[in-house]
Amino acid sequence: MSPDSMTPGSVRLRSAAEVNEQIRALWMRAGGTLSAQERAEYELLVVDWAAAIRADVIEAA
């Protein structure tokens, strides 16, 4: 599904691996210490990662 064909309010769910890679990249850029802005970004990424894991579990069931 392309982003243009998504309904308003829907979110493209990324894979857990994709989100995990973004988390790792954030930590690498930050040098191991997150600023307040990076911490907020990290928290959002963790929520996305958890949603991706749940989706994987539901799909497997």
HELIX and SHEET records of a PDB file:
HELIX    1   1 PRO A    3  SER A    5  5                                   3    
HELIX    2   2 ALA A   16  ALA A   30  1                                  15    
HELIX    3   3 ALA A   36  ALA A   60  1                                  25    
END                                                                             
